[in-house]
């Protein structure tokens, strides 16, 4: 969350490209973590069924 806020502040002070990169990388890492965790939980559920 701090990365998204920091990116917003950087955009606000006029550094649009840098702020967008900071926010974008932060968002991508959050999404990646969510997807990775979801796949792990799915594998655990499938292993319990067997």
TAHU-V279816 format. One line per field, one symbol per residue. ss: DSSP state (2 for helix, 1 for strand, 0 for the rest). A space follows every 10 residues. Layout:
# TAHU-V279816
ss->???
This chain:
# TAHU-V279816
ss->0222222222 2200022222 2222222222 2222222222 2222222220
